[in-house]
């Protein structure tokens, strides 16, 4: 009777553990791989002062505050630039301008959708 209960306990333990063990005989090369998901871009808002403008690469560096790290944003031809509510060109931006930038950000880069000088 005790031996029979022991075998039943072992059988129940194996039934609960086996589904979590990897299948025998399948190597890592044979397992299907998931396709890499495309990089998602998220909309992000940066507020601060312009500390540097690079007209050659069309990038601006914005310092959000005293304790925050400056962020670099790329400006494209599609970027909407507004200075005090009026449309403006990239050349009208000046270091020291307080701005609100909406940018699409991925892991490597931020691209400005709109820049508002306030």
QUIQUIWO-V785788 format. One record per pair of residues at least 24 apart in sequence whose C-alpha atoms are under 6 Angstrom apart, sorted by the first residue. I is the first residue (numbers start at 1). J is the second residue. Records with the same first field share a line. If there is no record, write none. Layout:
BEGIN
I->J + J
END
This chain:
BEGIN
41->104 + 105 + 106
42->104 + 105
43->103 + 104
44->102 + 103
45->101 + 102
46->100 + 101
47->99 + 100
48->98 + 99
49->96 + 97 + 98 + 99
50->95 + 96 + 97
51->95
52->95
73->110 + 111
74->111 + 112
75->112
79->112 + 113 + 114
80->114
81->114 + 115
82->116
83->116 + 117
84->117 + 118
END
